[in-house]
Amino acid sequence: MLTIFPFRRLLIGCALLLLPCAMAYPCAAQPQRSLCNKGNNEFQAIFRTGVGVTVESAKSEGLSVRQCQASLQWKTENIVVAENAAQIDLDLFGVDLVKNGPVAAFQIKKSAAECCASYQIYSLEKPPRLLRTITGGSIYTASDRDLDGRVEIWTDDSAAMNGLDGIQLAYMEYPPACVLRFENGKLLDASGEFQDYFDGIAGRIREAMNPDALQEFKRSDGRLQADISSDFDRIVRMRRVKIQILEIVLAYLYSGREQEAWRGLSEMWPAGDVERIRREIVNARSKGILSQVDGVSEMNPRARQLAGAIYKQTEVTPARAIYLWRPEPSNSADYTALETEVVLDLVIDSAGKVSSAAPWGKEGTADDGLLSAAREWKFIPGLKNGHSVASQLRIYTSLRR
């Protein structure tokens, strides 16, 4: 099966790779992670229920334009999911969500200038219908991180936190993450189940923090307004540590540990400004993504299920590609390596995301660029008795025609 992807053609072969037809036009710029970016990709597939999906370049007077549109079809009917959008990503297709049945999920960004995107979840039962819309995150990725059969939607609270105490989102290395789960028609905050992830963020920030800059900041007014005429380098140091403190506090706060969050704020923030910034954080958070949830997951993180079965490729209807890409080589040697056929063994989770990627066989090799890209590929997951499951997939890749 020949499938065209950015920046050149990539030949992908695997057993029983049926139905999808994906095409991305060559692009000289950096690869875009969205399925359709400024009209440059196309994808079509039909699910077993008879509901089809199309993501393609938008049309104006019969001609393709540098915008994207998406729709769902069944029989002679058609639902327009989005049109004239800068980016559309098909994040899920044919994925089972608890008591919601098989769904398709679209990430939609209306314009490139917007900080954030919306996430729309549609039922794939006939007739398809919109089940939920989430707004306020800069990017959304649904996955089964623990391979336990439960799908979480990973995003951030960018819209709410952009401009917090004068800090623009672009300067935050770690915007506050949110882990959501859509089950039984309800959107739940499941962030508290993944405290290890948030602890990792807080740990990395603490390691990077400059102790001298922290002490300088603690002696400031917190707003840094009184230091406008001070040494520029000093202001940069204090501004950086201010952002780091906020990122640590938000990591604890969004993972359900308010006491740790406020204790850390009190320890690191200028004493006379703690209550003010605390109110600012609470106010911003109350208007963000968590205002859209229906409740908090009651699952104890220590009681999470162990990884479930990972089915062999021969035991399922194999996973099928939605979007495969790789970075453009930076030198001629890398181009030469790309001409070699590479066989990869993948584990695709029940959400169609790559859980692991490795060269096939004891002597198999693959360049770092391919392996890194492969971990971000998107698939229609393998199906067992009509339900999405984690499965193995062996895939052949080459840039040769």
LOLUMTOR-883833 format. One record per residue (C-alpha): z, x, y; residue in three letters. Coordinates in pm, 1 decimal. Layout:
% LOLUMTOR-883833
rec zz=Z&xx=X&yy=Y&residu=ALA
...
***
This chain:
% LOLUMTOR-883833
rec zz=0.0&xx=0.0&yy=0.0&residu=MET
rec zz=-106.6&xx=151.4&yy=328.8&residu=LEU
rec zz=125.8&xx=70.9&yy=612.7&residu=THR
rec zz=78.9&xx=204.0&yy=966.3&residu=ILE
rec zz=384.4&xx=320.5&yy=1155.3&residu=PHE
rec zz=461.8&xx=521.1&yy=1471.0&residu=PRO
rec zz=336.3&xx=789.5&yy=1543.3&residu=PHE
rec zz=82.3&xx=831.3&yy=1262.9&residu=ARG
rec zz=4.9&xx=663.0&yy=933.1&residu=ARG
rec zz=266.5&xx=677.8&yy=661.1&residu=LEU
rec zz=173.0&xx=592.6&yy=304.7&residu=LEU
rec zz=447.8&xx=400.9&yy=128.0&residu=ILE
rec zz=427.9&xx=308.1&yy=-236.3&residu=GLY
rec zz=674.9&xx=133.6&yy=-464.0&residu=CYS
rec zz=655.7&xx=-104.3&yy=-753.6&residu=ALA
rec zz=605.6&xx=-473.8&yy=-675.1&residu=LEU
rec zz=596.7&xx=-425.2&yy=-299.8&residu=LEU
rec zz=463.6&xx=-775.5&yy=-227.0&residu=LEU
rec zz=420.7&xx=-1018.2&yy=64.1&residu=LEU
rec zz=514.4&xx=-810.9&yy=370.9&residu=PRO
rec zz=235.7&xx=-680.0&yy=590.9&residu=CYS
rec zz=368.6&xx=-452.8&yy=863.5&residu=ALA
rec zz=175.6&xx=-255.8&yy=1121.6&residu=MET
rec zz=287.9&xx=-36.8&yy=1409.0&residu=ALA
rec zz=30.6&xx=107.8&yy=1641.4&residu=TYR
rec zz=38.2&xx=486.2&yy=1697.4&residu=PRO
rec zz=248.7&xx=584.5&yy=1993.3&residu=CYS
rec zz=278.2&xx=921.7&yy=2161.4&residu=ALA
rec zz=627.0&xx=849.6&yy=2289.3&residu=ALA
rec zz=949.1&xx=874.4&yy=2091.0&residu=GLN
rec zz=962.7&xx=629.3&yy=1797.8&residu=PRO
rec zz=1108.9&xx=293.6&yy=1886.9&residu=GLN
rec zz=1368.6&xx=152.3&yy=1652.1&residu=ARG
rec zz=1284.8&xx=-211.3&yy=1723.1&residu=SER
rec zz=1022.2&xx=-366.7&yy=1498.9&residu=LEU
rec zz=819.2&xx=-471.1&yy=1803.7&residu=CYS
rec zz=853.5&xx=-271.4&yy=2123.9&residu=ASN
rec zz=620.8&xx=-354.6&yy=2412.4&residu=LYS
rec zz=380.8&xx=-520.4&yy=2171.1&residu=GLY
rec zz=328.1&xx=-219.3&yy=1943.9&residu=ASN
rec zz=422.5&xx=-358.7&yy=1599.4&residu=ASN
rec zz=336.1&xx=-648.7&yy=1375.1&residu=GLU
rec zz=506.5&xx=-796.0&yy=1070.0&residu=PHE
rec zz=452.6&xx=-1101.3&yy=851.6&residu=GLN
rec zz=628.0&xx=-1220.3&yy=537.5&residu=ALA
rec zz=698.4&xx=-1542.7&yy=347.7&residu=ILE
rec zz=1034.5&xx=-1608.9&yy=183.3&residu=PHE
rec zz=1072.7&xx=-1784.9&yy=-152.0&residu=ARG
rec zz=1167.8&xx=-2108.4&yy=27.1&residu=THR
rec zz=820.9&xx=-2120.3&yy=179.6&residu=GLY
rec zz=940.9&xx=-2030.1&yy=528.6&residu=VAL
rec zz=746.8&xx=-1745.5&yy=685.4&residu=GLY
rec zz=818.4&xx=-1510.0&yy=973.7&residu=VAL
rec zz=581.5&xx=-1345.1&yy=1218.7&residu=THR
rec zz=667.5&xx=-1075.3&yy=1471.2&residu=VAL
rec zz=370.9&xx=-956.3&yy=1674.5&residu=GLU
rec zz=233.1&xx=-865.9&yy=2013.9&residu=SER
rec zz=226.9&xx=-1155.4&yy=2258.4&residu=ALA
rec zz=-106.8&xx=-1307.9&yy=2353.5&residu=LYS
rec zz=-245.8&xx=-1388.3&yy=2697.1&residu=SER
rec zz=-580.4&xx=-1567.6&yy=2713.7&residu=GLU
rec zz=-641.8&xx=-1464.5&yy=2356.0&residu=GLY
rec zz=-571.7&xx=-1095.1&yy=2415.7&residu=LEU
rec zz=-271.5&xx=-893.5&yy=2298.9&residu=SER
rec zz=-39.9&xx=-776.3&yy=2576.2&residu=VAL
rec zz=242.8&xx=-524.0&yy=2585.0&residu=ARG
rec zz=504.9&xx=-782.7&yy=2502.6&residu=GLN
rec zz=641.3&xx=-927.5&yy=2179.7&residu=CYS
rec zz=676.0&xx=-1270.4&yy=2026.4&residu=GLN
rec zz=831.1&xx=-1405.5&yy=1708.1&residu=ALA
rec zz=807.0&xx=-1732.4&yy=1519.3&residu=SER
rec zz=902.2&xx=-1905.5&yy=1194.9&residu=LEU
rec zz=650.1&xx=-2117.1&yy=1001.9&residu=GLN
rec zz=657.6&xx=-2366.7&yy=717.7&residu=TRP
rec zz=371.5&xx=-2590.0&yy=607.8&residu=LYS
rec zz=193.8&xx=-2677.2&yy=932.0&residu=THR
rec zz=504.8&xx=-2647.9&yy=1149.7&residu=GLU
rec zz=599.3&xx=-2359.8&yy=1377.1&residu=ASN
rec zz=919.3&xx=-2260.2&yy=1560.1&residu=ILE
rec zz=888.9&xx=-2015.4&yy=1848.3&residu=VAL
rec zz=1186.3&xx=-1779.6&yy=1827.1&residu=VAL
rec zz=1095.4&xx=-1573.7&yy=2132.8&residu=ALA
rec zz=792.6&xx=-1495.0&yy=2344.2&residu=GLU
rec zz=706.6&xx=-1251.6&yy=2621.9&residu=ASN
rec zz=995.9&xx=-1025.7&yy=2522.6&residu=ALA
rec zz=1009.7&xx=-649.1&yy=2575.1&residu=ALA
rec zz=1161.2&xx=-591.6&yy=2227.9&residu=GLN
rec zz=1206.9&xx=-798.1&yy=1914.5&residu=ILE
rec zz=1368.6&xx=-666.7&yy=1599.6&residu=ASP
rec zz=1383.7&xx=-853.5&yy=1268.9&residu=LEU
rec zz=1727.5&xx=-736.7&yy=1161.0&residu=ASP
rec zz=1766.6&xx=-964.5&yy=857.4&residu=LEU
rec zz=1522.1&xx=-1154.4&yy=638.5&residu=PHE
rec zz=1610.8&xx=-1330.0&yy=313.8&residu=GLY
rec zz=1976.2&xx=-1223.8&yy=336.8&residu=VAL
rec zz=2250.2&xx=-1450.8&yy=202.1&residu=ASP
rec zz=2542.8&xx=-1517.7&yy=432.5&residu=LEU
rec zz=2842.2&xx=-1694.1&yy=278.8&residu=VAL
rec zz=2777.7&xx=-2071.3&yy=269.9&residu=LYS
rec zz=2492.4&xx=-2034.1&yy=519.7&residu=ASN
rec zz=2221.4&xx=-1965.9&yy=262.7&residu=GLY
rec zz=1933.0&xx=-1725.4&yy=322.2&residu=PRO
rec zz=1876.6&xx=-1635.7&yy=685.9&residu=VAL
rec zz=1657.5&xx=-1444.2&yy=925.1&residu=ALA
rec zz=1815.7&xx=-1271.0&yy=1225.1&residu=ALA
rec zz=1631.9&xx=-1153.2&yy=1534.4&residu=PHE
rec zz=1745.9&xx=-912.3&yy=1803.3&residu=GLN
rec zz=1570.7&xx=-1000.7&yy=2128.3&residu=ILE
rec zz=1559.0&xx=-811.0&yy=2454.8&residu=LYS
rec zz=1373.1&xx=-1000.0&yy=2722.8&residu=LYS
rec zz=1311.7&xx=-701.4&yy=2951.8&residu=SER
rec zz=1345.9&xx=-325.2&yy=2920.1&residu=ALA
rec zz=1568.7&xx=-318.0&yy=3228.0&residu=ALA
rec zz=1836.9&xx=-538.2&yy=3069.3&residu=GLU
rec zz=2143.7&xx=-365.7&yy=2932.9&residu=CYS
rec zz=2183.6&xx=-607.5&yy=2648.6&residu=CYS
rec zz=2010.0&xx=-821.2&yy=2390.4&residu=ALA
rec zz=2068.2&xx=-1151.6&yy=2214.9&residu=SER
rec zz=2101.4&xx=-1201.8&yy=1839.3&residu=TYR
rec zz=1969.0&xx=-1522.8&yy=1686.1&residu=GLN
rec zz=2040.4&xx=-1627.0&yy=1327.6&residu=ILE
rec zz=1806.6&xx=-1882.5&yy=1165.7&residu=TYR
rec zz=1833.4&xx=-2063.5&yy=835.1&residu=SER
rec zz=1538.2&xx=-2001.6&yy=601.1&residu=LEU
rec zz=1583.4&xx=-2335.8&yy=431.7&residu=GLU
rec zz=1320.6&xx=-2596.6&yy=521.4&residu=LYS
rec zz=1309.2&xx=-2691.6&yy=797.5&residu=PRO
rec zz=1438.7&xx=-2363.5&yy=947.3&residu=PRO
rec zz=1691.5&xx=-2408.0&yy=1226.1&residu=ARG
rec zz=1891.3&xx=-2195.0&yy=1465.3&residu=LEU
rec zz=2242.4&xx=-2141.9&yy=1330.6&residu=LEU
rec zz=2396.2&xx=-1911.2&yy=1590.5&residu=ARG
rec zz=2318.6&xx=-1707.2&yy=1900.1&residu=THR
rec zz=2527.1&xx=-1404.3&yy=2001.8&residu=ILE
rec zz=2489.4&xx=-1240.8&yy=2342.2&residu=THR
rec zz=2635.1&xx=-943.4&yy=2526.5&residu=GLY
rec zz=2571.6&xx=-653.5&yy=2287.1&residu=GLY
rec zz=2332.8&xx=-368.2&yy=2358.9&residu=SER
rec zz=2223.2&xx=-349.3&yy=1994.3&residu=ILE
rec zz=2302.0&xx=-537.4&yy=1671.5&residu=TYR
rec zz=2284.1&xx=-415.6&yy=1313.2&residu=THR
rec zz=2391.4&xx=-626.1&yy=1016.8&residu=ALA
rec zz=2486.4&xx=-434.2&yy=704.5&residu=SER
rec zz=2704.3&xx=-436.9&yy=395.6&residu=ASP
rec zz=2887.1&xx=-113.5&yy=475.7&residu=ARG
rec zz=3120.7&xx=-131.7&yy=176.8&residu=ASP
rec zz=2860.6&xx=-268.0&yy=-69.4&residu=LEU
rec zz=3100.0&xx=-551.3&yy=-148.3&residu=ASP
rec zz=2843.4&xx=-826.3&yy=-95.7&residu=GLY
rec zz=2976.4&xx=-933.6&yy=245.7&residu=ARG
rec zz=2755.4&xx=-875.7&yy=547.6&residu=VAL
rec zz=2896.0&xx=-769.9&yy=884.7&residu=GLU
rec zz=2715.4&xx=-764.7&yy=1219.9&residu=ILE
rec zz=2793.5&xx=-443.7&yy=1408.5&residu=TRP
rec zz=2749.1&xx=-455.6&yy=1783.9&residu=THR
rec zz=2932.6&xx=-366.7&yy=2106.3&residu=ASP
rec zz=3072.4&xx=-546.3&yy=2408.0&residu=ASP
rec zz=2842.6&xx=-373.7&yy=2655.0&residu=SER
rec zz=2777.0&xx=-662.2&yy=2892.9&residu=ALA
rec zz=3149.2&xx=-728.9&yy=2942.4&residu=ALA
rec zz=3247.2&xx=-364.7&yy=2988.1&residu=MET
rec zz=2955.5&xx=-253.6&yy=3204.6&residu=ASN
rec zz=3107.1&xx=-172.9&yy=3545.2&residu=GLY
rec zz=3469.1&xx=-174.5&yy=3424.3&residu=LEU
rec zz=3665.1&xx=-11.6&yy=3708.1&residu=ASP
rec zz=3340.3&xx=125.4&yy=3849.2&residu=GLY
rec zz=3227.9&xx=287.0&yy=3521.8&residu=ILE
rec zz=2867.3&xx=210.1&yy=3430.3&residu=GLN
rec zz=2783.7&xx=168.5&yy=3064.9&residu=LEU
rec zz=2540.5&xx=459.5&yy=3070.7&residu=ALA
rec zz=2834.1&xx=699.1&yy=3116.7&residu=TYR
rec zz=3027.0&xx=572.4&yy=2813.9&residu=MET
rec zz=2959.2&xx=760.6&yy=2492.6&residu=GLU
rec zz=3150.4&xx=502.0&yy=2289.5&residu=TYR
rec zz=3115.8&xx=145.7&yy=2426.2&residu=PRO
rec zz=3372.9&xx=-81.7&yy=2258.1&residu=PRO
rec zz=3243.2&xx=-176.9&yy=1913.5&residu=ALA
rec zz=3269.1&xx=-524.7&yy=1762.5&residu=CYS
rec zz=3232.4&xx=-611.8&yy=1394.8&residu=VAL
rec zz=3145.7&xx=-976.3&yy=1338.3&residu=LEU
rec zz=3094.2&xx=-1186.3&yy=1028.5&residu=ARG
rec zz=2904.9&xx=-1516.2&yy=1018.4&residu=PHE
rec zz=3035.0&xx=-1722.7&yy=729.1&residu=GLU
rec zz=3049.3&xx=-2094.1&yy=656.7&residu=ASN
rec zz=2897.3&xx=-2170.4&yy=996.3&residu=GLY
rec zz=3166.2&xx=-1976.5&yy=1183.3&residu=LYS
rec zz=3153.0&xx=-1645.7&yy=1368.9&residu=LEU
rec zz=3458.6&xx=-1434.1&yy=1290.8&residu=LEU
rec zz=3590.3&xx=-1113.3&yy=1443.0&residu=ASP
rec zz=3621.6&xx=-874.4&yy=1148.3&residu=ALA
rec zz=3679.6&xx=-555.8&yy=1352.1&residu=SER
rec zz=4035.5&xx=-521.1&yy=1225.6&residu=GLY
rec zz=3906.7&xx=-466.2&yy=872.6&residu=GLU
rec zz=3739.9&xx=-142.7&yy=979.4&residu=PHE
rec zz=4020.5&xx=39.4&yy=1155.4&residu=GLN
rec zz=3912.8&xx=365.0&yy=992.9&residu=ASP
rec zz=3588.7&xx=348.0&yy=1189.9&residu=TYR
rec zz=3771.4&xx=296.0&yy=1519.4&residu=PHE
rec zz=4024.3&xx=568.2&yy=1431.3&residu=ASP
rec zz=3732.9&xx=805.9&yy=1385.0&residu=GLY
rec zz=3607.7&xx=725.8&yy=1733.6&residu=ILE
rec zz=3950.7&xx=774.7&yy=1890.7&residu=ALA
rec zz=3996.8&xx=1102.1&yy=1701.9&residu=GLY
rec zz=3666.7&xx=1246.7&yy=1819.0&residu=ARG
rec zz=3740.5&xx=1154.0&yy=2178.7&residu=ILE
rec zz=4086.2&xx=1312.7&yy=2169.0&residu=ARG
rec zz=3941.1&xx=1634.8&yy=2028.5&residu=GLU
rec zz=3689.3&xx=1651.1&yy=2313.2&residu=ALA
rec zz=3941.9&xx=1572.1&yy=2585.0&residu=MET
rec zz=4034.0&xx=1846.6&yy=2835.0&residu=ASN
rec zz=4417.8&xx=1861.6&yy=2856.6&residu=PRO
rec zz=4410.9&xx=2006.2&yy=3208.7&residu=ASP
rec zz=4176.2&xx=1732.1&yy=3327.3&residu=ALA
rec zz=4406.0&xx=1472.2&yy=3169.8&residu=LEU
rec zz=4703.1&xx=1604.8&yy=3368.6&residu=GLN
rec zz=4491.9&xx=1610.2&yy=3686.0&residu=GLU
rec zz=4393.0&xx=1250.2&yy=3630.1&residu=PHE
rec zz=4752.3&xx=1140.2&yy=3565.1&residu=LYS
rec zz=4842.6&xx=1276.1&yy=3909.5&residu=ARG
rec zz=4562.6&xx=1074.1&yy=4072.5&residu=SER
rec zz=4560.9&xx=710.5&yy=4187.8&residu=ASP
rec zz=4359.4&xx=601.6&yy=3880.1&residu=GLY
rec zz=4075.5&xx=462.2&yy=4089.0&residu=ARG
rec zz=3986.2&xx=816.2&yy=4205.3&residu=LEU
rec zz=3915.6&xx=671.6&yy=4549.4&residu=GLN
rec zz=4163.0&xx=904.6&yy=4722.5&residu=ALA
rec zz=3977.3&xx=1205.3&yy=4582.9&residu=ASP
rec zz=3635.4&xx=1135.0&yy=4734.3&residu=ILE
rec zz=3649.7&xx=1442.1&yy=4959.0&residu=SER
rec zz=3795.5&xx=1669.9&yy=4690.9&residu=SER
rec zz=3620.2&xx=1939.2&yy=4493.5&residu=ASP
rec zz=3316.3&xx=1792.3&yy=4316.3&residu=PHE
rec zz=3378.2&xx=1965.9&yy=3983.6&residu=ASP
rec zz=3734.8&xx=1839.0&yy=3979.9&residu=ARG
rec zz=3617.1&xx=1480.7&yy=4037.2&residu=ILE
rec zz=3366.0&xx=1514.7&yy=3754.1&residu=VAL
rec zz=3640.6&xx=1639.0&yy=3519.1&residu=ARG
rec zz=3876.2&xx=1356.6&yy=3610.6&residu=MET
rec zz=3603.1&xx=1093.4&yy=3590.0&residu=ARG
rec zz=3509.7&xx=1213.2&yy=3242.7&residu=ARG
rec zz=3867.8&xx=1201.3&yy=3118.1&residu=VAL
rec zz=3912.6&xx=857.8&yy=3276.8&residu=LYS
rec zz=3618.3&xx=730.5&yy=3070.5&residu=ILE
rec zz=3760.6&xx=893.8&yy=2758.2&residu=GLN
rec zz=4097.0&xx=725.0&yy=2807.7&residu=ILE
rec zz=3929.4&xx=386.9&yy=2845.4&residu=LEU
rec zz=3723.5&xx=447.8&yy=2530.5&residu=GLU
rec zz=4036.7&xx=532.4&yy=2328.9&residu=ILE
rec zz=4225.7&xx=228.5&yy=2458.7&residu=VAL
rec zz=3930.1&xx=0.9&yy=2385.8&residu=LEU
rec zz=3891.1&xx=141.7&yy=2032.9&residu=ALA
rec zz=4247.1&xx=36.8&yy=1950.4&residu=TYR
rec zz=4222.5&xx=-290.5&yy=2138.6&residu=LEU
rec zz=3899.8&xx=-404.5&yy=1971.0&residu=TYR
rec zz=4030.3&xx=-312.9&yy=1624.7&residu=SER
rec zz=4321.5&xx=-553.1&yy=1668.1&residu=GLY
rec zz=4596.0&xx=-306.3&yy=1761.2&residu=ARG
rec zz=4710.6&xx=-413.0&yy=2105.9&residu=GLU
rec zz=5045.0&xx=-232.5&yy=2096.3&residu=GLN
rec zz=4879.2&xx=101.2&yy=2021.7&residu=GLU
rec zz=4619.4&xx=34.7&yy=2290.7&residu=ALA
rec zz=4870.0&xx=-37.7&yy=2566.0&residu=TRP
rec zz=5101.5&xx=242.3&yy=2455.8&residu=ARG
rec zz=4813.8&xx=488.3&yy=2477.0&residu=GLY
rec zz=4720.9&xx=353.8&yy=2819.6&residu=LEU
rec zz=5076.7&xx=402.6&yy=2944.9&residu=SER
rec zz=5087.8&xx=758.5&yy=2811.3&residu=GLU
rec zz=4757.7&xx=872.9&yy=2960.3&residu=MET
rec zz=4698.8&xx=666.0&yy=3275.6&residu=TRP
rec zz=4860.5&xx=726.4&yy=3618.0&residu=PRO
rec zz=5189.4&xx=538.3&yy=3602.6&residu=ALA
rec zz=5143.6&xx=351.8&yy=3928.9&residu=GLY
rec zz=4806.3&xx=211.9&yy=3823.8&residu=ASP
rec zz=4871.2&xx=107.0&yy=3463.0&residu=VAL
rec zz=4925.5&xx=-263.2&yy=3526.5&residu=GLU
rec zz=4617.9&xx=-292.4&yy=3746.6&residu=ARG
rec zz=4379.9&xx=-132.4&yy=3494.9&residu=ILE
rec zz=4538.7&xx=-330.0&yy=3213.2&residu=ARG
rec zz=4455.1&xx=-654.0&yy=3396.4&residu=ARG
rec zz=4100.2&xx=-528.7&yy=3454.6&residu=GLU
rec zz=4054.5&xx=-458.6&yy=3082.8&residu=ILE
rec zz=4199.3&xx=-793.1&yy=2973.5&residu=VAL
rec zz=3984.6&xx=-982.5&yy=3223.2&residu=ASN
rec zz=3662.9&xx=-807.2&yy=3120.2&residu=ALA
rec zz=3733.7&xx=-849.9&yy=2750.5&residu=ARG
rec zz=3806.0&xx=-1222.1&yy=2790.3&residu=SER
rec zz=3449.6&xx=-1275.3&yy=2916.6&residu=LYS
rec zz=3279.0&xx=-1070.3&yy=2645.3&residu=GLY
rec zz=3152.7&xx=-1120.8&yy=2292.4&residu=ILE
rec zz=3494.7&xx=-1211.9&yy=2157.8&residu=LEU
rec zz=3489.6&xx=-1525.6&yy=2374.6&residu=SER
rec zz=3205.7&xx=-1643.5&yy=2147.9&residu=GLN
rec zz=3388.3&xx=-1610.6&yy=1815.0&residu=VAL
rec zz=3548.9&xx=-1899.4&yy=1629.7&residu=ASP
rec zz=3838.5&xx=-1699.1&yy=1492.7&residu=GLY
rec zz=3961.1&xx=-1370.6&yy=1347.2&residu=VAL
rec zz=3904.6&xx=-1269.5&yy=987.3&residu=SER
rec zz=4229.4&xx=-1292.6&yy=794.2&residu=GLU
rec zz=4129.1&xx=-1037.9&yy=532.4&residu=MET
rec zz=4369.2&xx=-745.1&yy=506.0&residu=ASN
rec zz=4171.7&xx=-420.5&yy=541.1&residu=PRO
rec zz=4364.7&xx=-275.8&yy=246.4&residu=ARG
rec zz=4262.9&xx=-572.7&yy=32.4&residu=ALA
rec zz=3888.5&xx=-528.3&yy=78.4&residu=ARG
rec zz=3689.9&xx=-554.0&yy=-242.4&residu=GLN
rec zz=3565.4&xx=-246.4&yy=-417.7&residu=LEU
rec zz=3192.8&xx=-188.4&yy=-407.8&residu=ALA
rec zz=3008.3&xx=-439.6&yy=-620.7&residu=GLY
rec zz=2714.2&xx=-389.0&yy=-852.3&residu=ALA
rec zz=2417.0&xx=-183.3&yy=-738.2&residu=ILE
rec zz=2129.1&xx=-313.5&yy=-945.5&residu=TYR
rec zz=1848.4&xx=-103.0&yy=-1082.5&residu=LYS
rec zz=1504.3&xx=-161.2&yy=-937.5&residu=GLN
rec zz=1391.0&xx=-311.5&yy=-1269.2&residu=THR
rec zz=1674.7&xx=-566.4&yy=-1263.6&residu=GLU
rec zz=1578.3&xx=-734.1&yy=-936.0&residu=VAL
rec zz=1286.9&xx=-845.9&yy=-729.5&residu=THR
rec zz=1260.0&xx=-511.9&yy=-549.7&residu=PRO
rec zz=1345.8&xx=-461.8&yy=-185.6&residu=ALA
rec zz=1041.3&xx=-477.8&yy=42.0&residu=ARG
rec zz=979.2&xx=-286.3&yy=361.7&residu=ALA
rec zz=1014.0&xx=-446.0&yy=702.9&residu=ILE
rec zz=999.4&xx=-136.1&yy=921.2&residu=TYR
rec zz=968.3&xx=230.4&yy=823.7&residu=LEU
rec zz=939.4&xx=511.2&yy=1076.2&residu=TRP
rec zz=1000.3&xx=880.2&yy=1121.5&residu=ARG
rec zz=1030.0&xx=1111.1&yy=1424.2&residu=PRO
rec zz=727.8&xx=1300.6&yy=1545.2&residu=GLU
rec zz=739.0&xx=1666.9&yy=1431.8&residu=PRO
rec zz=832.8&xx=1919.1&yy=1698.2&residu=SER
rec zz=623.3&xx=2207.8&yy=1564.7&residu=ASN
rec zz=322.0&xx=2287.4&yy=1345.8&residu=SER
rec zz=535.9&xx=2388.8&yy=1048.6&residu=ALA
rec zz=690.0&xx=2042.7&yy=1040.2&residu=ASP
rec zz=344.0&xx=1884.4&yy=1052.7&residu=TYR
rec zz=246.5&xx=2088.4&yy=747.5&residu=THR
rec zz=552.3&xx=1967.3&yy=560.0&residu=ALA
rec zz=458.0&xx=1608.5&yy=636.3&residu=LEU
rec zz=138.7&xx=1642.4&yy=434.1&residu=GLU
rec zz=345.7&xx=1676.8&yy=116.9&residu=THR
rec zz=422.0&xx=1362.3&yy=-78.7&residu=GLU
rec zz=796.0&xx=1301.4&yy=-94.9&residu=VAL
rec zz=974.3&xx=1071.0&yy=-336.6&residu=VAL
rec zz=1302.3&xx=923.0&yy=-213.9&residu=LEU
rec zz=1571.9&xx=738.1&yy=-404.2&residu=ASP
rec zz=1731.1&xx=476.7&yy=-180.5&residu=LEU
rec zz=2021.6&xx=239.0&yy=-219.0&residu=VAL
rec zz=1946.2&xx=-76.8&yy=-20.5&residu=ILE
rec zz=2247.9&xx=-293.9&yy=56.5&residu=ASP
rec zz=2250.9&xx=-673.9&yy=42.8&residu=SER
rec zz=2156.7&xx=-687.1&yy=412.4&residu=ALA
rec zz=1845.1&xx=-476.6&yy=360.5&residu=GLY
rec zz=1986.3&xx=-159.8&yy=517.4&residu=LYS
rec zz=1972.6&xx=186.6&yy=362.2&residu=VAL
rec zz=2314.6&xx=279.6&yy=227.4&residu=SER
rec zz=2200.2&xx=617.7&yy=97.8&residu=SER
rec zz=1881.8&xx=824.0&yy=83.2&residu=ALA
rec zz=1815.4&xx=1132.8&yy=-126.8&residu=ALA
rec zz=1515.6&xx=1319.2&yy=-267.5&residu=PRO
rec zz=1425.8&xx=1215.5&yy=-619.7&residu=TRP
rec zz=1494.7&xx=1456.8&yy=-903.9&residu=GLY
rec zz=1686.2&xx=1781.5&yy=-931.7&residu=LYS
rec zz=1416.7&xx=1980.2&yy=-755.1&residu=GLU
rec zz=1321.9&xx=1712.3&yy=-502.8&residu=GLY
rec zz=1326.2&xx=1802.1&yy=-135.0&residu=THR
rec zz=1286.3&xx=1614.7&yy=192.4&residu=ALA
rec zz=1304.6&xx=1732.7&yy=551.2&residu=ASP
rec zz=1601.7&xx=1632.4&yy=762.7&residu=ASP
rec zz=1386.4&xx=1422.6&yy=995.7&residu=GLY
rec zz=1264.9&xx=1202.1&yy=712.0&residu=LEU
rec zz=1612.9&xx=1159.1&yy=561.0&residu=LEU
rec zz=1764.9&xx=1076.2&yy=900.1&residu=SER
rec zz=1492.7&xx=821.0&yy=971.5&residu=ALA
rec zz=1517.7&xx=670.4&yy=622.3&residu=ALA
rec zz=1880.4&xx=577.8&yy=682.1&residu=ARG
rec zz=1763.9&xx=349.0&yy=963.6&residu=GLU
rec zz=1478.9&xx=180.4&yy=776.4&residu=TRP
rec zz=1490.8&xx=-197.4&yy=733.4&residu=LYS
rec zz=1405.0&xx=-393.4&yy=419.1&residu=PHE
rec zz=1400.5&xx=-739.7&yy=275.2&residu=ILE
rec zz=1683.0&xx=-679.2&yy=23.8&residu=PRO
rec zz=1641.8&xx=-692.2&yy=-350.1&residu=GLY
rec zz=1686.7&xx=-1040.8&yy=-497.5&residu=LEU
rec zz=1879.1&xx=-1129.3&yy=-814.6&residu=LYS
rec zz=1852.3&xx=-1494.1&yy=-923.5&residu=ASN
rec zz=1723.3&xx=-1569.4&yy=-575.4&residu=GLY
rec zz=2017.7&xx=-1407.7&yy=-393.0&residu=HIS
rec zz=2025.8&xx=-1085.3&yy=-191.5&residu=SER
rec zz=2200.5&xx=-795.0&yy=-367.0&residu=VAL
rec zz=2243.7&xx=-420.5&yy=-335.3&residu=ALA
rec zz=1981.9&xx=-235.1&yy=-536.1&residu=SER
rec zz=1810.5&xx=94.8&yy=-598.0&residu=GLN
rec zz=1458.5&xx=162.6&yy=-475.4&residu=LEU
rec zz=1231.3&xx=459.4&yy=-541.0&residu=ARG
rec zz=978.5&xx=502.7&yy=-264.5&residu=ILE
rec zz=686.7&xx=741.7&yy=-220.6&residu=TYR
rec zz=610.1&xx=865.3&yy=130.5&residu=THR
rec zz=315.3&xx=1063.2&yy=265.1&residu=SER
rec zz=113.8&xx=1095.2&yy=584.0&residu=LEU
rec zz=-204.4&xx=1162.8&yy=385.7&residu=ARG
rec zz=-461.6&xx=883.3&yy=384.3&residu=ARG
***
